[in-house]
Amino acid sequence: MPRASASLVLLVLALSGAARAGDIYIGTDANGVVTFTDTPPADLDGFALFIEDLSKNRPGSFTRIDNALLRRNLDTYDDTIVAAAREHRLAPELVKAVVLVESGMNPTARSPKGAQGLMQLMPATARELGVQAPYEPEENVRGGARYLRRMLDLFDGDRELALAAYNAGPGNVRKHGGIPPFAETQYYVDKVLRYYQYFLAERPLRRG
């Protein structure tokens, strides 16, 4: 588990200012153990913002985030994510960012619209992808990675358009000639790319 870096400290100053409920911090406790917490010291000394509260401004159509579960499961599915990413020629950090924003690392997540599992597959999409058990982590992530690869191929490797299509459907991306003017899609693309870059820079997944 990596130590908090200088760039993370800058992220604290840029994004938090003060601890907010739902934010997740990384730091070293009094015993020298690197730990995640949502209740860092008041002055944030030695702790840095790791994940800002995903519930803040989150569209109501998305699954609700359980921040305690997110902390527990943050690295739980890394091996599954790396395997699925390798199979579908994706950066595992991108797949992990999608999982983070879609479900908050909750394998039993279900959105108000009916999207299921870690990568929030809609039932019809899951069936089309051959996913028979959408709440089973490995099957869900493999299916979601397969669909994300399909969207990247469809939009010539453009991550923004592929992510917009993952969220809103490729038809809407084509119709609007880019990221659709939907608040939830714009939120989604921004969040996923932000955490993708963060994972690449600060917490790359082990390829095995």
Steps between C-alpha positions, in 0.01 A plus 500: 500500500666830394585787729322833458696707249559871456256512209232350725561776753447753222179317413382555857561872474328517163194291576429491869608797707343321795394144562159417355278211591545228242852601395757221531855585607826308493776550751729343757363456851692533829623140464644561153225306323367637171122515536180629342261703710209740473595671827858632468650741755337841489812658351540216247867474601645189341179417315396582147173480310483169316142495372266794534146424607345326199154578636553873453297624201453137390208462257195337655487248215832349616533235768554642848853479638579329830827670599580247772464216250707692248786529751487128577481392137732755342760243394291183537431454128837606360593151377162466329536845345855433375395167342198654324705799385768274356241290319344805336814710446409769752693689763398342832503846658225605258291195583549560872397865460179385328429254782567768760264755347235251390454306823742621766654149496169343600438166320131498601431858391178564311412841360149650489502422127585134564873496416673217685827412666848648504487648150126567511389297199142545389321162478462512122864596454611225737303241304642623170851471646432149623510600867275253680582601858531880504563514876794260476806730499717319246219452250375855541843660457584283199170599339545866582856500368381332181238771451748779576742354244214495248428868563867593466521317167178664384632850573857448377656479844357831624463444876260786556261383231533135602417583861209720391373208292545261793277728705249637250521258209686536170187627326489808718869570442448483124182707518672785685833472322688459826430473870122542532376807689373285786611604847546141613713409198721806535541426871583139420765568237669762719508274807624190321779684321601676820539172687661331201774762501528477876544123497758526221703761687459394861368147527567290188369146515748214513498309173612176665 
